[in-house]
Amino acid sequence: MTLYLIGTGLHDRDDLSLKGLAAAKRCKRVYIENYTSRSFSSKEEFEGLIGKEVILADRDLVEQKAEETILAEAKEHNVAFLVFGDPSSATTHSDLMLRARKSGIQTRVIHNASVMSAIADTGLSLYKFGKTASVPFPQGSFRPESFYDTIQQNQSIRAHTLLLLDLEPKKGKYMTVAQAIGILLGIEAKRKEGVITPATLLVGCARLGSDGQTIQSGTPSELKEADLGEAPHCLIVCSDLHFMEEEGLKTASGEERKK
C-alpha cells in the first residue's frame, strides 16, 4: 500500500494537478492538512472534486498521532495526504514521509507549486535567495530572534531572505506583513546591529498564485502602513539587486504602471 503526499498548489482546489487528483481518487482515505498555509477552497469543495470524504488533519494529528491514524491506515490501504503548496517544502511533511518509510510504507510525492518558487513573481532571482526563515507570533516570554540572525547571515553573502509568516488557522489568525515588520523593527531597536535600517528594501506578498495576488515593495516604514489584503502573506528582505531584478520588481509591484 502507498501513502501519497499530494501538493494542492497555492490557492484553491483548481490548483490540484490531474496527477494528484487521480491519485487521491484511487485512495481509500484522504486527509488534508490545515495548518501550514491557507486554502481558499473548503473541505467540502475538495470532497466534491475528489468524490469522497476528506478528513482535516491539524498539526497535532500529523506530528503526534499519525502512527495510529494516517500511517496505520497506509499499512492496509492507499492513503492520500493533501498538502498546501508542495509536500517537500515543509519539514513537518518530510518528517511524516520519513516515519512512513521507516514503518515499511511505500511513499510517493506528487509535487505542485509552492511559495518557494512563486516568489519569483516579484522579479527577484531565485538564485539570489539564501536561507528561508519563519517569523512566529510572540507568545509571552517566547520571543525568538533566529529569523533576524538568518537575515544577517544572508546579507553577509548578499542574498535575499524569504520570511514565512506565522498562522493559527483554528483561531483565524494570520500574521500580516505589517506585523512582521513591527517584530523586526522591535528586534533591531533592541540589538542595533543594522540588519533592518530605514533604507532596507522589503517586498511584501499576499495570496501568491491567485488572480488577486498583491506584491508591494518599499522601505520598512512604507510597507508597515500598507494594506496587502487577505492572508497568506510573506515578506522578503532584499539584498543588492541586479539591474534586471530592479526592473522586474518595478513591474511586479506596479511602479511602472503608476508612472
Secondary structure, DSSP 8 states (H G I E B T S, - for coil): -EEEEEE-BSSSGGGS-HHHHHHHHH-SEEEEE-SSS--SS-HHHHHHHHTS--EEE-HHHHHHSGGGTHHHHHTTS-EEEEESB-GGGSHHHHHHHHHHHHTT-EEEEE----HHHHGGGGT--GGGB---EEE---BTTB---HHHHHHHHHHHTT-BEEEEE-EEGGGTEE--HHHHHHHHHHHHHHH--SSS-TT--EEEEESTTSTT-EEEEE-HHHHHT----SS-EEEEE-----HHHHHHHHHHTTHHHH-
